[in-house]
Amino acid sequence: MKIFDKLKKKKEINKSNEKISEPINWPDHVVTLDKNNFTDFIYKYPLVLVDFWAPWCAPCKAMSPRIRKVSTIYKGKVAFGKVNTEENQDISKKYKVRGIPHLVFFSYGKKIYNITGLGPVSDIKDIIEDLLKNKVRKR
């Protein structure tokens, strides 16, 4: 059997197993989300934190550097995104965002936790640690 035939056969076997998981390509920054990329983003990762904010919101402005700090701590474990509620009202309505800043945690697209208001980095870290240990769905 030629090498090409062996490789082809191996690919066919791998396709039939379907449990082969590809490595996750984690973002290295907080991703700006909108109607074009929101759904794909929240479904792609085992744990996603999305910050719903608005440009006029002072607490949102204070939350932004905290989210960036936490994103560096959990790089490769959590994907971070942000949604401008002024420009993406349809997404905000879908997830019942009534106050901002509003953080929503997703696991492969399923909303698993949310909090509203300005909080310290330690609170966000505690929530992430709890979700990583206990509640994140395995695909």
Contacts in CASP RR format, 6 or more apart in sequence:
PFRMAT RR
TARGET T0000
AUTHOR 0000-0000-0000
METHOD contacts of the structure
MODEL  1
MKIFDKLKKKKEINKSNEKISEPINWPDHVVTLDKNNFTDFIYKYPLVLV
DFWAPWCAPCKAMSPRIRKVSTIYKGKVAFGKVNTEENQDISKKYKVRGI
PHLVFFSYGKKIYNITGLGPVSDIKDIIEDLLKNKVRKR
1 9 0 8 1.000
14 20 0 8 1.000
21 139 0 8 1.000
24 44 0 8 1.000
24 45 0 8 1.000
24 46 0 8 1.000
24 76 0 8 1.000
26 45 0 8 1.000
26 75 0 8 1.000
26 76 0 8 1.000
26 77 0 8 1.000
26 79 0 8 1.000
27 79 0 8 1.000
27 80 0 8 1.000
28 75 0 8 1.000
29 71 0 8 1.000
29 80 0 8 1.000
30 51 0 8 1.000
30 67 0 8 1.000
30 68 0 8 1.000
30 71 0 8 1.000
30 80 0 8 1.000
30 81 0 8 1.000
30 82 0 8 1.000
31 37 0 8 1.000
31 41 0 8 1.000
31 79 0 8 1.000
31 80 0 8 1.000
31 81 0 8 1.000
31 82 0 8 1.000
32 81 0 8 1.000
32 82 0 8 1.000
32 84 0 8 1.000
33 41 0 8 1.000
33 50 0 8 1.000
33 81 0 8 1.000
33 82 0 8 1.000
33 83 0 8 1.000
33 88 0 8 1.000
33 91 0 8 1.000
34 83 0 8 1.000
34 84 0 8 1.000
34 87 0 8 1.000
34 88 0 8 1.000
34 91 0 8 1.000
35 88 0 8 1.000
35 90 0 8 1.000
35 91 0 8 1.000
38 83 0 8 1.000
38 88 0 8 1.000
38 91 0 8 1.000
41 48 0 8 1.000
41 79 0 8 1.000
41 81 0 8 1.000
42 48 0 8 1.000
42 50 0 8 1.000
42 106 0 8 1.000
42 109 0 8 1.000
43 108 0 8 1.000
43 109 0 8 1.000
44 79 0 8 1.000
44 108 0 8 1.000
45 78 0 8 1.000
45 79 0 8 1.000
45 106 0 8 1.000
45 108 0 8 1.000
46 107 0 8 1.000
46 108 0 8 1.000
46 136 0 8 1.000
46 137 0 8 1.000
46 138 0 8 1.000
46 139 0 8 1.000
47 77 0 8 1.000
47 78 0 8 1.000
47 79 0 8 1.000
47 105 0 8 1.000
47 106 0 8 1.000
47 107 0 8 1.000
47 128 0 8 1.000
47 131 0 8 1.000
47 132 0 8 1.000
47 136 0 8 1.000
48 78 0 8 1.000
48 79 0 8 1.000
48 80 0 8 1.000
48 81 0 8 1.000
48 105 0 8 1.000
48 106 0 8 1.000
48 107 0 8 1.000
48 109 0 8 1.000
49 67 0 8 1.000
49 70 0 8 1.000
49 78 0 8 1.000
49 79 0 8 1.000
49 80 0 8 1.000
49 81 0 8 1.000
49 103 0 8 1.000
49 104 0 8 1.000
49 105 0 8 1.000
49 124 0 8 1.000
49 128 0 8 1.000
50 80 0 8 1.000
50 81 0 8 1.000
50 82 0 8 1.000
50 83 0 8 1.000
50 103 0 8 1.000
50 104 0 8 1.000
50 105 0 8 1.000
50 106 0 8 1.000
51 60 0 8 1.000
51 63 0 8 1.000
51 64 0 8 1.000
51 67 0 8 1.000
51 80 0 8 1.000
51 81 0 8 1.000
51 82 0 8 1.000
51 83 0 8 1.000
51 101 0 8 1.000
51 102 0 8 1.000
51 103 0 8 1.000
52 82 0 8 1.000
52 83 0 8 1.000
52 85 0 8 1.000
52 92 0 8 1.000
52 95 0 8 1.000
52 97 0 8 1.000
52 100 0 8 1.000
52 101 0 8 1.000
52 102 0 8 1.000
52 103 0 8 1.000
52 104 0 8 1.000
53 60 0 8 1.000
53 63 0 8 1.000
53 64 0 8 1.000
53 82 0 8 1.000
53 83 0 8 1.000
53 84 0 8 1.000
53 85 0 8 1.000
53 100 0 8 1.000
53 101 0 8 1.000
54 60 0 8 1.000
54 84 0 8 1.000
54 85 0 8 1.000
54 86 0 8 1.000
54 100 0 8 1.000
55 84 0 8 1.000
55 86 0 8 1.000
56 86 0 8 1.000
57 100 0 8 1.000
57 101 0 8 1.000
59 100 0 8 1.000
59 101 0 8 1.000
59 117 0 8 1.000
59 118 0 8 1.000
60 100 0 8 1.000
60 101 0 8 1.000
62 118 0 8 1.000
63 101 0 8 1.000
63 117 0 8 1.000
63 118 0 8 1.000
63 119 0 8 1.000
64 82 0 8 1.000
66 119 0 8 1.000
66 120 0 8 1.000
66 121 0 8 1.000
66 124 0 8 1.000
67 80 0 8 1.000
67 82 0 8 1.000
67 124 0 8 1.000
69 121 0 8 1.000
70 78 0 8 1.000
70 80 0 8 1.000
70 121 0 8 1.000
70 124 0 8 1.000
70 125 0 8 1.000
70 128 0 8 1.000
71 78 0 8 1.000
71 80 0 8 1.000
73 125 0 8 1.000
74 80 0 8 1.000
74 128 0 8 1.000
77 128 0 8 1.000
77 132 0 8 1.000
78 128 0 8 1.000
78 132 0 8 1.000
83 91 0 8 1.000
83 92 0 8 1.000
85 92 0 8 1.000
85 97 0 8 1.000
85 100 0 8 1.000
95 104 0 8 1.000
95 111 0 8 1.000
95 114 0 8 1.000
97 104 0 8 1.000
98 116 0 8 1.000
99 116 0 8 1.000
99 117 0 8 1.000
100 116 0 8 1.000
100 117 0 8 1.000
101 116 0 8 1.000
101 117 0 8 1.000
101 118 0 8 1.000
102 114 0 8 1.000
102 115 0 8 1.000
102 116 0 8 1.000
102 117 0 8 1.000
103 114 0 8 1.000
103 115 0 8 1.000
103 116 0 8 1.000
103 124 0 8 1.000
104 111 0 8 1.000
104 113 0 8 1.000
104 114 0 8 1.000
105 111 0 8 1.000
105 112 0 8 1.000
105 113 0 8 1.000
105 114 0 8 1.000
105 127 0 8 1.000
105 128 0 8 1.000
105 131 0 8 1.000
106 112 0 8 1.000
107 131 0 8 1.000
107 135 0 8 1.000
107 136 0 8 1.000
107 137 0 8 1.000
108 137 0 8 1.000
108 139 0 8 1.000
110 137 0 8 1.000
112 131 0 8 1.000
112 135 0 8 1.000
112 136 0 8 1.000
112 137 0 8 1.000
113 127 0 8 1.000
113 131 0 8 1.000
113 135 0 8 1.000
115 123 0 8 1.000
115 127 0 8 1.000
END
